[in-house]
Amino acid sequence: MQYRIDEGSTGIRITVDGVGGDRDALLSAFSACRDGRCSCPTQAYGELESLEVHEAGDALVLDLRVRPGGKLAVDEIRHCLDFTLAQTGNA
């Protein structure tokens, strides 16, 4: 499973391609993050204003919006995403 991270002026967009049969497990994991129950070992969650997850064909798209005055570190986001993918058996 591949993903890409695109950094913008108000946040980060993550596209996880080829989710296939792992869709439900990934949606559940990303929903937990959106709801403040993220299990990844990072401080990045404190910088988020919002996290939206939606489907686009065989991909999941996560839009992370940084809180005013906050900054999201792409390396931290990558670390968290790798952890979450490993937790769902998609490392």
Secondary structure, 3 states (H helix, E strand, C coil): CEEEEEECCCEEEEEEECCHHHHHHHHHHHHHHHCCCCCCCCCHHHHEEEEEEEEECCEEEEEEEECCCCCCCHHHHHHHHHHHHHHCCCC
